[in-house]
């Protein structure tokens, strides 16, 4: 109940964005390869940021 008002940490925000971009990458890989590659590059940048925070 008290977790309802808890703010997300920077790492949690990055993890959510990483998951979203990887989902976009997977979806786009079947139709638009260049857009899928761009989403993958952004996801990798976020992955590096997450590693730096750990």
HUMOLIN-V983044 format. One record per residue. N is the residue number from 1. SS is DSSP state (H for helix, E for strand, C for the rest). PSI is psi in radians with two decimals (* if undefined). D_CENTER is the distance of its C-alpha to the mean C-alpha in Angstrom with 1 decimal. Layout:
N,SS,PSI,D_CENTER  N,SS,PSI,D_CENTER
This chain:
1,C,-0.75,26.8  2,H,-0.25,26.3  3,H,-0.19,22.5  4,H,-0.62,22.5  5,H,0.10,22.8  6,C,2.32,20.7  7,C,2.60,18.2  8,C,2.49,14.7  9,C,2.93,14.3  10,H,-0.67,12.1  11,H,-0.73,10.5  12,H,-0.67,9.9  13,H,-0.75,8.4  14,H,-0.66,5.9  15,H,-0.71,5.4  16,H,-0.75,5.3  17,H,-0.66,3.1  18,H,-0.80,1.0  19,H,-0.70,4.1  20,H,-0.80,5.0  21,H,-0.65,4.8  22,H,-0.60,6.3  23,H,-0.74,8.5  24,H,-0.74,9.5  25,H,-0.82,10.3  26,H,-0.76,12.4  27,H,-0.77,14.1  28,H,-0.38,14.9  29,C,-0.34,16.1  30,C,-0.30,19.1  31,C,-0.81,20.2  32,C,1.67,19.0  33,H,-0.68,18.4  34,H,-0.68,18.0  35,H,-0.61,15.3  36,H,-0.72,13.4  37,H,-0.68,14.0  38,H,-0.72,12.7  39,H,-0.65,9.3  40,H,-0.70,9.4  41,H,-0.76,10.6  42,H,-0.71,8.0  43,H,-0.69,5.3  44,H,-0.65,8.4  45,H,-0.73,9.1  46,H,-0.65,6.3  47,H,-0.69,7.5  48,H,-0.69,10.9  49,H,-0.70,10.5  50,H,-0.70,9.7  51,H,-0.65,12.7  52,H,-0.58,14.7  53,H,-0.43,14.5  54,C,*,15.6
